[in-house]
Amino acid sequence: MTNTNLLKSVMVLRGDENYVEALAALLGVARGTASSRIAGKSEFTQSEIAMIAKHYDLTAEDINKIFIGE
């Protein structure tokens, strides 16, 4: 399950304070889809995780903490 608080924190630290809009633009999805992903109502795909990781320069440890829960 996605650690939404950690994901939001990373996004805000990188300057994306409106994280739903930023995520929707980054992934090329509707706001509602981005909101559902952030809220944990639907899962991120592997390609979405890869895009987020690249854009926010996440380490493997960051990815595990945010998307895998380890």
C-alpha positions in Angstrom: 0.0 0.0 0.0 1.2 3.5 -0.8 2.6 5.6 2.0 0.7 8.7 0.8 2.0 11.0 3.5 5.6 10.3 2.5 4.8 10.7 -1.2 3.1 14.0 -0.5 6.1 15.1 1.6 8.5 14.3 -1.2 6.4 16.2 -3.7 6.1 19.3 -1.5 9.8 19.3 -0.8 10.4 19.3 -4.5 8.1 22.3 -5.0 4.9 20.6 -6.0 2.6 21.9 -3.3 -0.5 21.1 -5.3 0.4 17.4 -5.4 -2.8 16.2 -7.1 -2.4 18.6 -10.1 1.3 17.9 -10.3 0.9 14.1 -10.3 -1.9 14.3 -12.9 0.3 16.3 -15.2 3.3 14.1 -14.6 1.4 10.9 -15.3 -0.9 12.3 -18.0 -4.0 11.2 -16.1 -7.2 13.0 -14.9 -7.2 14.8 -11.6 -9.6 12.2 -10.2 -7.3 9.3 -11.2 -4.3 11.1 -9.5 -6.4 11.8 -6.4 -7.5 8.1 -6.2 -3.9 7.0 -6.5 -2.7 9.4 -3.8 -5.5 8.4 -1.5 -4.7 4.7 -1.9 -8.1 3.9 -3.6 -6.3 2.6 -6.6 -2.8 1.3 -7.1 0.0 3.0 -9.1 1.2 1.0 -12.1 4.9 0.1 -12.4 5.3 2.6 -15.2 3.8 5.3 -13.1 6.1 4.5 -10.2 9.0 4.6 -12.6 7.9 8.1 -13.8 7.5 9.4 -10.3 10.8 7.9 -9.2 12.7 9.5 -12.1 10.9 12.9 -11.8 11.5 13.2 -8.0 14.9 11.5 -8.1 13.8 8.8 -5.7 16.3 6.2 -4.4 15.5 2.5 -4.3 14.9 2.9 -0.5 12.5 5.8 -1.1 10.6 3.7 -3.6 10.3 0.9 -1.1 9.2 3.2 1.7 6.6 4.9 -0.5 5.2 2.2 -2.7 6.0 -1.1 -1.1 5.9 -0.3 2.6 9.2 -1.6 3.6 
